[in-house]
Amino acid sequence: MKSLRHDTRLHKLLLANTFSSMGSGITMIAIPWLFLTKEGGGILLGYMTLLSTILMFVVTPYVGVIIDQLSRKKLLIIGELLGFSVISFFIILGFMGVEYQTWHLSVLLISGGFYYNLFYPTIFAFNQEIFDKSQYKALNGIMEVQGQLAAVLAGGIAAFLLPLINFKWILVLDAATYLIAIGLFLTIPYKKKVSFARVTESFFFKLTEGYRFMKQQPRLFFFLLASFIPFIVVMVTNYVFPIYIDTILAADVSVYGMKSMVYGIGAALAGLILPILLTRIGNERAIVWLMFVFMIAVVGYIFFQHVLIFYLLTVIFAFGAAGTRVARNSLMMEVVPNDKMGRVDSLFRVIGLSIRMVLLATFTQIIANANIMVSFHILSVMLVGSLITILLTYKVVRVRVINEYQAKAL
């Protein structure tokens, strides 16, 4: 088995992911803040985020099927090409002298959602397919560090550039990173290893494979679903935090950009520490503690409303969210077959998108009534319920994983 440290596939993958994440990250930091500069922008941002979530809800099951049937490498390249094409269109508009309107920002926001919805499930299944099972914990930790270092760079660059340059130049930077990522993905050697579903199976059968797989293991399903809640909370707070910073902390765009940078530091720490922690205590136990840490951070936003404390809580928030993601991803890679990974992952994403739609619709109305803090109360209650669910299902999941290891050792 080749060491990850000397594996050129990983080096190229990390570079491609860094460039792609950094470019799109800067753009997706800029768009919410530009919305807030428009009249009624906070409410409009909520509705556009909700619309994007509804569209993702519709396409996600099909994305899962595509991931399990087609070449994951080709899908990654196609995603980068689509991202580059959309961004290039708006760059041309910018250089033609067109002032970016709300509908331009809305299209960019929704297309960014489509890009993320294809890219992250694909690269997750791609990593599981090309790397050895013994490398999953270290691999997920490394990918988390890389992703968050990209977020740190994106946040720092956004905080520096947004007050200084026109938005079209942000898009130019984004487009360049897509092209670099495409070049790097092309050089990664890849050959499909998994046996995909037979062509005689109906499309509906393929579409519902993730549901049937998890239906046979209900305790594992609820454990994985509850541990997915921090990801949902992070996605929802991408809408809530700009308004929280603007109205509660009364801070400017530099604090918002710095928040992304601080989040990246906390998550990168999780990526560094978690591979060691997971080896010692296991994925399941780590998820329990990390969920608790994440919940404490969310509750902290309610009681402490100062910029410096906000940064500290964001480090804790990021550590809990990223750590849970690393442990959960490692657990999923170990217990879900690769030929079903796209569809099982899409099952949780569809459920997550359903929860996000409800939350976004609720939070948009709450924010319209100037009650932003109620959002954090709702998220806190959700996390308490999720932690209780994890505690109730932990023992069964732990025993199942141990039995699998023992069976393979015989």
C-alpha positions in Angstrom: 0.0 0.0 0.0 1.4 3.4 -1.1 1.8 5.9 1.7 -0.5 9.0 1.4 2.5 11.2 1.9 4.1 10.0 -1.3 0.9 9.4 -3.3 1.0 11.8 -6.3 -2.8 11.2 -6.8 -3.5 12.8 -3.4 -1.1 15.7 -4.2 -2.9 16.6 -7.4 -6.3 16.1 -5.8 -5.4 18.5 -3.0 -4.1 21.1 -5.4 -7.2 20.9 -7.6 -9.6 21.0 -4.7 -7.7 24.0 -3.1 -7.8 26.1 -6.3 -11.5 25.2 -7.0 -12.6 25.7 -3.4 -10.7 29.0 -3.0 -12.1 30.6 -6.2 -15.7 29.5 -5.7 -15.4 30.3 -1.9 -14.4 33.9 -2.5 -17.4 34.4 -4.9 -19.8 32.7 -2.5 -18.6 35.0 0.3 -19.1 38.0 -1.9 -22.6 37.3 -3.1 -24.5 37.3 0.2 -22.8 40.5 1.2 -23.6 42.1 -2.1 -27.3 41.1 -1.6 -27.2 43.0 1.7 -26.2 46.2 -0.1 -29.5 46.1 -2.0 -32.8 47.4 -0.5 -34.5 44.5 1.2 -31.5 42.3 0.4 -31.6 40.3 3.6 -35.1 39.0 2.9 -34.4 38.5 -0.8 -31.2 36.5 0.1 -33.4 34.2 2.2 -35.8 33.6 -0.6 -33.1 33.0 -3.2 -31.3 30.6 -0.8 -34.6 28.8 -0.3 -35.2 28.6 -4.1 -31.7 27.2 -4.5 -32.4 24.6 -1.8 -35.6 23.5 -3.5 -33.9 23.1 -6.8 -31.1 21.0 -5.1 -33.8 18.9 -3.4 -35.2 18.0 -6.9 -31.9 17.1 -8.6 -30.0 15.5 -5.7 -31.4 11.9 -6.1 -30.5 12.0 -9.8 -27.0 13.2 -8.9 -26.5 10.2 -6.6 -27.4 7.8 -9.5 -25.1 9.6 -11.9 -22.2 9.4 -9.4 -22.7 5.6 -9.0 -23.0 5.0 -12.8 -20.5 7.3 -14.5 -16.8 7.9 -14.2 -16.3 10.1 -11.1 -13.2 11.7 -12.7 -15.3 12.8 -15.7 -18.0 14.2 -13.5 -15.5 16.3 -11.5 -14.1 17.7 -14.8 -17.6 18.4 -16.1 -18.5 20.2 -12.9 -15.5 22.5 -13.3 -16.3 23.2 -16.9 -19.9 24.1 -16.1 -18.7 26.4 -13.3 -16.2 28.1 -15.6 -18.8 28.6 -18.3 -21.3 30.3 -16.0 -18.7 32.5 -14.4 -17.3 33.5 -17.8 -20.7 34.7 -18.9 -21.0 37.1 -16.0 -17.4 38.2 -16.5 -18.2 39.2 -20.1 -21.3 41.1 -18.8 -19.0 42.9 -16.3 -16.5 44.0 -18.9 -19.3 45.2 -21.2 -20.1 47.7 -18.5 -23.3 46.0 -17.2 -23.9 46.7 -13.5 -24.6 43.5 -11.6 -28.3 43.5 -10.5 -30.1 41.3 -8.0 -31.0 38.7 -10.7 -27.4 38.3 -11.7 -26.5 37.6 -8.0 -29.4 35.2 -7.8 -28.2 33.2 -10.8 -24.7 33.0 -9.5 -26.0 31.9 -6.0 -28.1 29.1 -7.5 -25.4 28.0 -10.0 -23.0 27.9 -7.1 -25.4 25.6 -5.2 -25.6 23.3 -8.2 -21.8 23.2 -8.4 -21.4 22.2 -4.7 -24.2 19.7 -5.1 -22.3 17.9 -7.8 -18.7 18.4 -6.7 -18.7 17.3 -3.0 -20.6 14.0 -3.3 -18.6 13.1 -6.4 -15.2 13.8 -4.8 -16.3 11.9 -1.7 -17.2 8.8 -3.7 -14.1 9.3 -5.9 -11.8 9.3 -2.8 -13.5 6.2 -1.4 -13.0 4.4 -4.8 -9.3 5.2 -5.5 -7.8 5.0 -2.0 -7.4 2.0 0.4 -9.8 1.5 3.3 -7.0 1.7 5.8 -6.3 5.2 4.6 -9.8 6.6 5.0 -9.3 8.3 8.5 -6.1 10.0 7.4 -7.5 10.8 4.0 -10.6 12.5 5.4 -8.5 14.5 7.9 -6.1 15.7 5.1 -9.1 16.6 2.9 -10.6 18.6 5.8 -7.4 20.5 6.4 -7.0 21.2 2.7 -10.6 22.4 2.4 -10.4 24.6 5.4 -7.0 26.1 4.4 -8.7 27.0 1.2 -11.5 28.6 3.2 -9.0 30.5 5.3 -7.4 31.8 2.1 -10.8 32.6 0.6 -11.9 34.4 3.7 -8.7 36.4 4.0 -8.7 37.3 0.3 -12.4 38.2 0.3 -12.0 40.4 3.4 -9.1 42.2 1.7 -10.5 42.5 -1.9 -14.2 43.1 -1.4 -13.9 46.7 -0.2 -11.3 47.5 -2.9 -12.2 46.0 -6.3 -15.1 45.5 -8.6 -17.0 42.2 -8.3 -16.1 41.3 -11.9 -12.4 40.9 -10.9 -13.6 38.4 -8.2 -15.2 36.4 -10.9 -12.1 36.5 -13.1 -10.1 35.0 -10.2 -12.8 32.4 -9.7 -12.8 31.4 -13.4 -9.0 31.0 -13.4 -9.1 28.6 -10.5 -11.7 26.4 -12.3 -9.3 26.1 -15.3 -6.3 25.2 -13.0 -8.5 22.5 -11.3 -9.5 21.0 -14.6 -5.8 20.7 -15.6 -5.0 18.9 -12.4 -7.9 16.5 -12.5 -7.0 15.5 -16.0 -3.6 14.3 -14.7 -4.9 12.0 -12.0 -4.7 8.3 -13.1 -8.1 6.7 -12.7 -9.9 3.5 -13.6 -13.3 2.5 -12.3 -13.0 -0.3 -9.8 -16.5 -0.8 -8.7 -19.2 -2.9 -10.4 -22.1 -0.5 -11.1 -25.7 -1.4 -11.2 -26.8 -3.7 -14.1 -28.4 -2.0 -17.1 -31.5 -4.2 -16.7 -32.4 -2.5 -13.5 -35.0 0.2 -13.8 -34.0 3.8 -13.2 -36.5 4.0 -10.3 -34.8 0.9 -8.7 -31.4 2.6 -9.0 -32.8 5.8 -7.7 -34.1 4.2 -4.5 -31.2 2.0 -3.8 -29.9 4.2 -1.0 -33.2 4.1 0.8 -33.4 0.3 0.5 -29.9 -0.1 1.8 -30.5 2.1 4.9 -33.9 0.6 5.6 -32.2 -2.6 6.5 -30.1 -0.8 9.1 -32.4 1.7 10.9 -30.2 2.4 13.9 -27.3 3.2 11.6 -29.6 5.4 9.5 -30.7 7.5 12.5 -27.1 7.7 13.8 -25.8 9.0 10.4 -28.8 11.3 10.0 -28.4 12.9 13.4 -24.6 13.4 12.8 -25.5 15.1 9.5 -27.3 17.9 11.4 -24.2 20.0 12.0 -23.7 20.2 8.2 -27.2 21.4 7.8 -26.7 24.0 10.5 -23.5 25.2 8.8 -25.3 25.6 5.5 -28.3 27.4 7.1 -26.0 29.8 9.0 -24.4 30.8 5.7 -27.6 32.8 5.4 -28.0 33.7 9.0 -24.5 34.8 9.9 -24.2 37.8 7.4 -27.4 39.2 9.0 -26.3 38.4 12.5 -23.0 40.2 11.9 -24.7 43.2 10.3 -27.6 43.7 12.8 -26.5 42.1 16.1 -22.7 42.7 16.0 -23.2 45.9 14.0 -20.0 45.0 12.1 -18.9 45.5 8.4 -17.9 43.2 5.6 -14.3 42.7 6.9 -15.8 40.9 9.9 -17.8 38.7 7.6 -14.7 37.9 5.5 -12.6 37.3 8.7 -15.3 35.0 10.0 -14.7 32.6 7.0 -11.0 32.8 7.7 -11.5 32.0 11.4 -13.9 29.2 10.6 -11.2 27.7 8.4 -8.6 27.8 11.2 -10.9 25.9 13.6 -11.9 23.3 10.9 -8.3 22.8 9.9 -7.4 22.1 13.5 -10.1 19.4 13.5 -8.7 17.9 10.3 -5.2 17.7 11.9 -6.3 16.2 15.2 -9.2 13.9 14.2 -7.2 11.2 12.4 -5.2 10.6 15.6 -8.3 10.8 17.7 -10.4 8.5 15.5 -7.6 5.8 15.6 -7.7 5.9 19.5 -11.5 6.2 20.3 -13.2 5.3 17.0 -15.5 7.2 14.7 -18.7 6.7 16.7 -17.4 7.9 20.1 -15.7 10.9 18.5 -19.0 11.9 16.9 -20.7 12.0 20.3 -18.2 14.4 21.7 -17.9 16.6 18.7 -21.6 17.0 18.4 -21.6 18.2 22.0 -18.8 20.7 21.2 -20.7 22.0 18.2 -23.9 22.4 20.2 -22.1 24.5 22.9 -20.8 26.9 20.2 -24.3 27.5 18.7 -25.8 28.2 22.2 -22.8 30.6 22.8 -23.9 32.8 19.9 -27.1 33.5 21.8 -25.5 34.7 25.0 -22.2 36.3 23.8 -22.6 39.1 21.2 -19.2 40.7 20.8 -16.9 40.5 17.8 -13.9 38.9 19.5 -16.1 36.3 21.3 -17.8 35.7 18.0 -14.5 34.7 16.5 -13.7 32.4 19.4 -17.1 30.7 19.2 -16.6 30.4 15.4 -13.4 28.4 16.0 -15.3 26.0 18.3 -18.2 25.9 15.9 -15.9 25.0 13.1 -14.0 22.4 15.1 -17.2 20.6 16.1 -18.7 20.8 12.6 -15.6 19.8 10.7 -14.6 17.1 13.2 -18.1 15.6 13.0 -17.8 15.6 9.3 -14.4 13.8 9.3 -15.6 11.1 11.7 -18.9 10.7 9.9 -17.3 10.5 6.4 -14.8 7.9 7.7 -17.6 5.9 9.2 -19.7 6.0 6.0 -16.6 5.0 3.9 -16.2 1.9 6.1 -19.8 0.8 6.3 -21.3 1.8 2.9 -20.3 -0.1 -0.3 -18.7 2.1 -2.9 -21.2 1.1 -5.7 -24.0 2.5 -3.5 -22.1 5.5 -2.0 -23.5 8.1 -4.3 -27.1 7.1 -3.7 -26.8 6.5 0.1 -25.1 9.9 0.4 -27.8 11.5 -1.8 -30.5 10.1 0.5 -29.0 12.0 3.5 -28.6 15.1 1.3 -32.2 15.0 0.2 -33.4 14.7 3.8 -30.9 17.5 4.8 -32.2 19.7 2.0 -35.8 19.1 3.2 -34.8 20.3 6.7 -32.9 23.3 5.2 -36.0 24.3 3.2 -38.1 24.4 6.3 -35.5 26.2 8.3 -34.8 28.8 5.5 -38.5 29.5 5.0 -38.9 29.9 8.8 -35.8 32.0 9.2 -36.7 34.3 6.3 -40.0 35.2 8.1 -38.2 35.5 11.4 -35.7 37.9 9.9 -38.4 39.9 8.2 -39.8 40.5 11.7 -36.3 41.5 13.0 -36.0 38.4 15.3 -32.7 37.0 14.1 -31.8 35.5 17.5 -34.8 33.2 17.4 -33.0 31.3 14.6 -30.2 30.3 17.0 -32.8 29.1 19.6 -34.3 26.8 17.0 -30.9 25.5 15.9 -30.0 24.8 19.5 -33.1 22.8 20.1 -32.4 20.8 16.9 -28.9 20.0 18.1 -30.1 18.8 21.5 -32.5 16.4 19.8 -29.7 15.2 17.4 -27.3 14.5 20.3 -30.0 12.5 22.1 -30.6 10.5 19.0 -26.9 9.7 18.7 -26.7 8.7 22.3 -29.6 6.3 21.9 -28.2 4.6 18.7 -24.5 4.8 19.6 -24.2 1.4 21.2 -25.8 -0.6 18.3 -23.7 1.2 15.7 -20.5 0.7 17.7 -21.2 -3.1 18.1 -22.0 -3.3 14.4 -18.7 -1.7 13.4 -16.7 -3.9 15.8 -18.4 -7.1 14.5 -17.5 -6.1 10.9 -13.9 -5.6 11.8 -13.8 -9.0 13.6 -15.4 -10.8 10.7 -12.9 -9.4 8.3 -10.0 -10.3 10.6 -11.0 -14.0 10.6 
